[in-house]
Amino acid sequence: MPNFGFLSLVPVILAVTIAIKYKNVVLALFVSVFTGVLILVNFSPVTALTEMIGTYFFAQLQDSYNAGVLVLLVFIGGFIALMEKSGGALAFAAKASQVIKTRAKVQLAAWIGGIIIFFSDLGTPLIVGPIFEPLFDKLKVSKEKLAYIIDSTASPVAVLVPFIGWGVYIMGLIQKEYELLGVTESDWTAFIKSIPFNIYSILAVFLVPLIAFSGYEFGAMAKAEKRVQETGEKYWSTSKPMRKTDQMEVKESKSSLVFLPLLVLFVTLFGILAPLGFPFKQVPGSAFRSALSTGYLLASAVLILMMVYHKVKSFEETFSIYLGGMAKMMNVAVILVLAWSLSAVSKELGTSSYIVSIASGSLPAFLVPAVTFLLGAVLSFATGSSWGTYAILMPLVIPMATALGAPLYASIGAVLSGGMFGDHCSPISDTTILASSGAGCDHVDHVKTQLPYALLNGTAALIGYLFAGVTGSALSVVLSLILVTVLYIAGSKYKGVRIHEEKKLHAA
């Protein structure tokens, strides 16, 4: 494979720069993919355009995993549109607001909802977001905060669970390296023992209730929260929401229009997967996506019937809403295809190999977890893929940790944690994109508001890995939890903005 050196980083740099400067993710990704292909074909513009469409765009659509995700998104889009227009979410918000009357409680409720739907990093944003969106609007909490909460309880929770798609994938990577090294320990055991060392993911989940209880916000998130409270505006004037609900057309209905379809979704999902051993045995990702798509389809059918029965809409109107919801997912689908294409182009350019080569060299054993965490973060940020980062680093880190005598489980955890950290910071990450879509938030606004909290967790995690490298102790996660709490409290006093409950209630 040719060595493109620094040129391999140019597409990624362009993607991030254009996305932030012009707040246009599609343009940023398109330009970056085209630039990457241009480099690959020796700077022939016509050839680059042809290759980009024929070799990269088409390839992403033909990939079975990608196709499964896109089909799933279409079904989810139809379901979300029905949820919005049924008025069930508004009815839920009205009832829930009798109990959930404060900023802290509504954030905690969304956080708990995200944890409960642990089985799908795709499902969490696109189920929890639309359900809680009306309640966040009513209590004047920003959509940026909702996006942050569901992003912090989607992938970070999923990566900690061994019996769903994430765990299955990771254990497969571990097992392959164990076989090559002649390690007799099972991949399941290795995964379980690495969980306490998946420090960033644990911190991401932990920080949400800490912020909710304290009420202090920082940087762009503080500005977003003040915007909602002081002006009532849900978006900045320059914002381009990934999914925008026309609340003026929605009438409050019955909360059963939320809960019964979700019950159908869960029963269908577990009914199809239980014969395969779920949730106690590994289930193929294709089977899981098929079951989830089937669940959304049946849940939508039930919701259509309920809307007609309760005279919320006519059958023709509900079916039109369903198809319209499917169409609204086109923007998300285009962004995902472009993000996947950029990942493929980066692989051809050797972006990851170049980054790894810069970081390679003689490395003391105690620094392996910390350096692995940083390298994982850089790779994941640059490619927008934590899964791709795991595939690149696991074959490098497990043999290296074994050869140098570095703490193995801490090193495995650092791969997972670093990939998650970079994924959270990256504007080209598919899970970050879905969080923006689920919350109905501008994507760049989500990335900017989430970044300070991600960096706070990343700093505490890095120190935890330095401690783990020296001691090999799982107490490193306890140290990081204490550290992130101290840093957050200290930062709140000097740089934080307190969003007071009384302001919200007065404005309401």
Phi, psi and omega in degrees: 000132180299150178258110183267354176057227183298332179302332181294340180271344187301313180301320180293317178299318178297316182301312182292317183295312182293320180300317182284318184289315186255357179054039180228098186290321180299313179299317181299314182291319180298313180298318182292319178296314180300317179297318179298315179293323178302318177295319183294328183257026175061039170063041172257106187302314182295315178297320181298317180295317179295315180295320181301315182285309187285322186268324187257308181298310181298322181297323180293324180286333180276342179294130186296321179295310181299317180298320178297319179295318182293319176297316178301317180298323179297314179295320178296319180301316178296318180296316180299317180299318178296318178301316182295314186277344179289337184082359181296321180294324177292322178295319176298317179298319180296316180288318182294329182292344175290334178253317182267095187245001183231163176303315183298316184293321181290325177293319178294323180296316178295322178298314179295319178300319178295323179289321181298320180271061185283344192281352182210118176290339174281321183290323184304306181296322189270357171254305184295319183303299182297330180290318184269348182305313179298325180289321175297318178297317183295322181268008176056054170248137189292154175293331176298322179291321177298317178299318179298317183294314182287332175289331181274353179236014178262271180299318181300329176280315183301323183287348180266354184257123186282340190255017173244186188306318180299309182298319179300314181297313183295317180296328176296320177294318180295315183299320180299317180288324178298320179296317180294328181269353181074025178280129184271345180297143181286153177295328177298313180298318180297318180296313181300317182289340179274347184304313179297341180266001175276065196294314183299317181299318179295318179295323180299318178289322184291324188290332183302306179294331177298316178292318182299316182289321185282323179084003180269137179235163182231152168051230185297328179293320178298319179295320179295317180294320178293324178302313182294316183290317188273332182242342183078000181284129181280338183224160168286158182298335181265000185288148175233087185301142177292330179209119184241123181271133175272086186295339182295336183266001186258129177254143178294137184230227182251140180293342177296339178288351171264309192284320182294314176299321178295324177297317177299318179302310184291319180297318178297314181301307182288329178295321180285322187271338182302318177299340178272000178103355180294138007261015186265347177234159180293134179242132179304143181300323180296321178294322180294315181294323177295318179295319181293320177297318178297319179298316179295322180296313180292321178297321178294319179299316178296318181294321177299314179297320180293320179295321178290316181298317181274006176059034174287316177214161173284167180299318180298320180293317181294320180293323177295320177298318181299312179294323178296322177296322176299316182295326181296340180280356181301320181299315178296318181297318179298316180296318180296316179299319178294319179295318177296320179296320178297321178298318179294318179295319179299324178295317179295325179284344182077032181303311181297317180297322179295316179296317179296320182295326178295322185273349184284169182134190180291132185222122176299146184302321185289344179268354184302310180299316182294315180293321177299317178300313180294317180295319177298320179296316180295315180297314182293320178297318184288326184259343183072019184223114174287322179298317178296323177297318179298319181295328181281315189275327184301317177293340178271317190282318182298310176297322181294315180297321179294316183291322183272349182078023178283156178301115188292312183293325176295323180291318177297315178299325180292325175299311182295317183291316179296319177299322180290320180300308179297322179299318180293330182273344190273127177286350180256012178282135181293324180290326176292321177298317181292327177296318177298318181293316182298325181273352185067040188246151171297133188295315181294323176300320179297314181298315182294320182284330181280332189305314181301322180288323177296318179293324176299311178296321181296322178296313180295323179294318180301315178296323176299322179287330174296319177294317180295325180295327180278318187259332186071013187267141176290351176293352178300326179290327177294317177301316181293321178297317178295317183295316181293327177294314180296315180296320180294315180296317179295316179296327180297323183287329186256326185235352186281157175241121181279122177264106188280141177298320185297329177295318181296313183294323180294318181293326181291000000 
